Amino acid sequence: MRWIVGILINAIFFVALAGLFQDQFYLSGIGAAIGASVILSLLNIIVKPILILLTLPVTILSLGLFLFVINAITLSLTDRLMGNSFEISSFGMCLLFSILLSLCNIIVQNTVLREKG
């Protein structure tokens, strides 16, 4: 259930960013946002741990800030897999988007999804 809520929250965030950054970020609709969110979550489960292991020395030297670059790479892969319905203009936009997505997820996890008790 928590996975589905996370997908819906990311889809809503995709739609919000598509409205905010209209020139750099294109989204064809809510279905594309949900599809991109599912693909991104699957890439985070499968590809992200491999990328973290391969770039562990750089991640340690950057005090964990390189994880934003890894998130940007997974967003870029999502862009390529989605085709024309989900487009991000550049890697810099992917990096900015990964930072904003991380901040949004931290806020949501600390306020909405916090376990009671």
LONUTI-688571 format. One line per field, with one value per atom (N, C-alpha, C): residue in one letter; atom name; z, x, y. Coordinates in steps of 0.001 Angstrom, whole numbers, plus 500000, padded with zeros to 6 digits. Each point is the difference from the previous one (the first is absolute). Example, Ala and Ser with C-alpha at 12.3 -4.5 7.8 and 13.67 -1.06 7.14 Angstrom:
! residues 2
fiti: A  A  A  S  S  S
roti: N  CA  C  N  CA  C
zz: 507800  500000  500000  499280  500060  500730
xx: 513190  499110  500900  499650  500820  499230
yy: 494310  501190  501200  501050  501190  501090
! end
This chain:
! residues 117
fiti: M  M  M  R  R  R  W  W  W  I  I  I  V  V  V  G  G  G  I  I  I  L  L  L  I  I  I  N  N  N  A  A  A  I  I  I  F  F  F  F  F  F  V  V  V  A  A  A  L  L  L  A  A  A  G  G  G  L  L  L  F  F  F  Q  Q  Q  D  D  D  Q  Q  Q  F  F  F  Y  Y  Y  L  L  L  S  S  S  G  G  G  I  I  I  G  G  G  A  A  A  A  A  A  I  I  I  G  G  G  A  A  A  S  S  S  V  V  V  I  I  I  L  L  L  S  S  S  L  L  L  L  L  L  N  N  N  I  I  I  I  I  I  V  V  V  K  K  K  P  P  P  I  I  I  L  L  L  I  I  I  L  L  L  L  L  L  T  T  T  L  L  L  P  P  P  V  V  V  T  T  T  I  I  I  L  L  L  S  S  S  L  L  L  G  G  G  L  L  L  F  F  F  L  L  L  F  F  F  V  V  V  I  I  I  N  N  N  A  A  A  I  I  I  T  T  T  L  L  L  S  S  S  L  L  L  T  T  T  D  D  D  R  R  R  L  L  L  M  M  M  G  G  G  N  N  N  S  S  S  F  F  F  E  E  E  I  I  I  S  S  S  S  S  S  F  F  F  G  G  G  M  M  M  C  C  C  L  L  L  L  L  L  F  F  F  S  S  S  I  I  I  L  L  L  L  L  L  S  S  S  L  L  L  C  C  C  N  N  N  I  I  I  I  I  I  V  V  V  Q  Q  Q  N  N  N  T  T  T  V  V  V  L  L  L  R  R  R  E  E  E  K  K  K  G  G  G
roti: N  CA  C  N  CA  C  N  CA  C  N  CA  C  N  CA  C  N  CA  C  N  CA  C  N  CA  C  N  CA  C  N  CA  C  N  CA  C  N  CA  C  N  CA  C  N  CA  C  N  CA  C  N  CA  C  N  CA  C  N  CA  C  N  CA  C  N  CA  C  N  CA  C  N  CA  C  N  CA  C  N  CA  C  N  CA  C  N  CA  C  N  CA  C  N  CA  C  N  CA  C  N  CA  C  N  CA  C  N  CA  C  N  CA  C  N  CA  C  N  CA  C  N  CA  C  N  CA  C  N  CA  C  N  CA  C  N  CA  C  N  CA  C  N  CA  C  N  CA  C  N  CA  C  N  CA  C  N  CA  C  N  CA  C  N  CA  C  N  CA  C  N  CA  C  N  CA  C  N  CA  C  N  CA  C  N  CA  C  N  CA  C  N  CA  C  N  CA  C  N  CA  C  N  CA  C  N  CA  C  N  CA  C  N  CA  C  N  CA  C  N  CA  C  N  CA  C  N  CA  C  N  CA  C  N  CA  C  N  CA  C  N  CA  C  N  CA  C  N  CA  C  N  CA  C  N  CA  C  N  CA  C  N  CA  C  N  CA  C  N  CA  C  N  CA  C  N  CA  C  N  CA  C  N  CA  C  N  CA  C  N  CA  C  N  CA  C  N  CA  C  N  CA  C  N  CA  C  N  CA  C  N  CA  C  N  CA  C  N  CA  C  N  CA  C  N  CA  C  N  CA  C  N  CA  C  N  CA  C  N  CA  C  N  CA  C  N  CA  C  N  CA  C  N  CA  C  N  CA  C  N  CA  C  N  CA  C  N  CA  C  N  CA  C  N  CA  C  N  CA  C  N  CA  C  N  CA  C  N  CA  C  N  CA  C  N  CA  C  N  CA  C  N  CA  C  N  CA  C
zz: 500000  500000  500000  500754  500078  498656  499223  498686  499050  500049  499142  500376  501278  500447  499519  500073  499513  498503  499241  498558  499708  500710  499771  500395  501078  500423  498958  499483  498958  498729  499652  498808  500156  501173  500261  499913  500507  499938  498555  499178  498580  499312  500288  499395  500454  501277  500512  499344  499839  499362  498520  499351  498590  499832  500955  499949  500357  500899  500450  498973  499432  499022  498631  499398  498753  498827  499970  498876  500101  501201  500181  500302  500331  500442  499350  499250  499320  500515  500250  500458  499257  499348  499155  500789  501222  500792  501291  500731  501299  499843  498910  499747  499785  499273  499795  501309  500864  501303  500856  500005  500776  499410  498670  499345  500287  499936  500300  501456  500882  501415  500258  499321  500147  499460  498820  499422  500893  500521  500887  501265  500557  501213  499694  498843  499627  499749  499361  499806  501330  500947  501328  500738  499718  500637  499337  498664  499263  499694  499404  499478  501046  500843  500948  500952  500563  500873  499257  498732  499213  499772  499667  499798  501289  501112  501285  500296  499749  500231  499077  498737  499050  500301  500585  500258  501490  500781  501446  500413  499399  500418  499747  498854  499700  500949  500318  500922  501386  500442  501319  500003  498939  499931  499914  499388  499888  501175  501005  501197  499669  498987  499644  498985  499621  499038  498599  499710  498694  499811  501082  499882  499188  500027  499158  498526  499659  498620  499599  500916  499716  499803  500813  499804  498657  499587  498698  498866  500172  498983  499882  501116  499926  499378  500249  499339  498498  499604  498587  499331  500688  499474  499875  500971  499930  498792  499748  498832  498717  499899  498786  499845  501097  499923  499714  500408  499813  498592  499272  498645  499999  499122  499821  501037  500825  500962  501277  500200  501184  499537  499955  499472  500987  500271  500799  499074  499948  498961  500131  501213  500153  501291  500114  501219  501191  499762  501080  500569  499121  500461  500778  499550  500748  501393  500097  501294  500916  499473  500783  500418  499069  500277  501068  499985  501019  501381  500072  501287  500515  499115  500404  500378  499260  500306  501345  500298  501296  501147  499833  501037  500213  498911  500093  500727  499659  500646  501480  500373  501421  500759  499422  500657  500143  498940  500045  500998  500007  500932  501450  500270  501378  500467  499094  500423  499755  498800  499635  500323  499644  500122  501312  500953  501291  500725  500507  500752  501336  500341  501288  501084  501133  501112  500543
xx: 500822  499178  500869  501089  500888  500662  500291  500604  499050  498727  499002  499829  500006  499893  501217  501178  501214  499935  499462  499854  499037  498898  499030  500563  500760  500618  501017  500811  500955  499283  498892  499244  499448  499493  499501  501144  501158  501162  500463  499933  500332  499084  498709  499041  500279  500321  500295  501251  501032  501218  499801  499143  499710  499326  499194  499386  500967  500935  500951  501105  500532  501086  499494  499146  499348  500965  501055  500929  500993  500331  501016  499441  498726  499421  498635  499814  498739  499395  498717  499237  498675  499653  498811  498703  500035  498779  500229  498917  500102  500377  499559  500378  501496  500577  501450  500728  499425  500621  500002  498904  499936  500945  500036  500918  501451  500349  501368  500344  499039  500228  500234  499253  500201  501369  500360  501307  501125  499859  501027  500154  498898  500101  500634  499701  500642  501495  500373  501418  500706  499307  500582  500199  499159  500143  501097  500104  500902  501346  499986  501225  500745  499275  500634  500990  499688  501004  501287  499878  501190  500840  499340  500722  500660  499332  500585  501258  499944  501185  501152  499689  501056  500633  499247  500510  500222  500166  500143  501167  501193  501084  499680  499396  499645  498913  499061  498928  500552  500945  500604  500798  500781  500802  499136  498831  499113  499035  500203  499157  498527  499781  498650  499307  500605  499351  499938  500859  499972  498725  499290  498727  498977  500097  499129  500290  501265  500367  499457  500061  499446  498489  499323  498560  499728  500862  499838  500198  500908  500208  498756  499390  498781  498849  499932  498995  500245  501264  500333  499636  500229  499587  498483  499285  498543  499545  500663  499698  500166  501084  500254  499007  499610  499068  498563  499636  498621  499730  501026  499787  499567  499056  499593  498996  499465  498986  500608  501296  500704  501368  500216  501246  500621  501288  500778  501089  500160  500828  501492  500544  501450  500320  501281  500430  499978  500252  499915  498597  499013  498612  499696  500572  499839  500601  501145  500649  499164  499505  499124  498732  499437  498792  500243  501175  500290  500131  500568  500106  498612  499170  498640  499164  500159  499264  500427  501299  500483  499451  500001  499447  498518  499270  498564  499753  500780  499818  500347  501012  500344  498860  499452  498897  498782  499665  498826  500203  501184  500253  499965  500456  500030  498666  499111  498718  498835  499865  498822  500155  501127  500172  500628  500128  500607  499136  500654  499304  499516  498792  499459  500460  500358  500299  501308
yy: 498808  501192  501261  499965  501155  500281  498932  500145  500725  499658  500634  501472  500302  501388  500790  499407  500659  500271  499051  500188  501144  500047  501076  501363  500046  501264  500463  499075  500371  500452  499350  500396  501413  500319  501355  501008  499620  500883  500189  498946  500124  501012  499913  500929  501434  500171  501338  500580  499187  500498  500264  499224  500254  501352  500399  501321  501103  499715  501012  500246  498936  500095  499563  500785  499608  499887  500800  499953  498842  499578  498971  498618  499917  498731  499828  498913  499752  498708  500048  498850  500007  498878  500002  499896  499508  499897  499253  499793  499330  498522  499380  498605  499860  500952  499994  500249  500833  500266  498740  499270  498752  498957  499904  499065  500327  501276  500415  499737  500185  499746  498511  499146  498548  499602  500511  499671  500511  501210  500548  499163  499554  499183  498642  499417  498733  500190  501114  500284  500240  500622  500211  498686  499016  498690  499177  500063  499114  500656  501182  500613  500819  500717  500914  499307  498825  499349  499641  499622  499673  501254  501113  501257  500479  499800  500407  499185  498692  499176  500384  500294  500348  501354  500899  501350  500260  498959  500155  500895  499874  500905  501475  500308  501385  500486  499135  500364  500296  499217  500231  501296  500235  501226  501256  499882  501171  500101  499166  499975  499726  499174  499579  500875  501113  500889  499393  499025  499342  499182  499723  499277  500798  501328  500814  499761  499788  499699  498633  499045  498674  500098  500797  500210  500665  500930  500649  498999  499055  498965  499124  499630  499191  500790  501303  500829  500083  500090  500027  498672  498896  498691  499907  500551  500035  500800  501121  500824  499200  499259  499211  498861  499367  498875  500434  501193  500471  500529  500353  500498  501455  500343  501390  500495  499137  500433  500589  499806  500504  500465  501299  500550  500979  499821  500946  500531  501320  500625  499719  499943  499851  499246  499633  499322  500948  501273  500988  500089  499928  499999  498712  498882  498743  500125  500669  500180  500892  501112  500873  499265  499251  499241  498943  499346  498982  500625  501208  500692  500370  500558  500371  498784  498906  498779  499419  500062  499515  500836  501313  500875  499743  499826  499714  498684  498977  498697  500048  500780  500149  500666  501062  500709  499097  499272  499127  498862  499412  498902  500462  501209  500490  500538  500350  500560  499059  499488  499216  498526  499440  498537  499567  500888  499658  498978  498990  498964  500570  499716  500442  499037  500551  499112  500233
! end
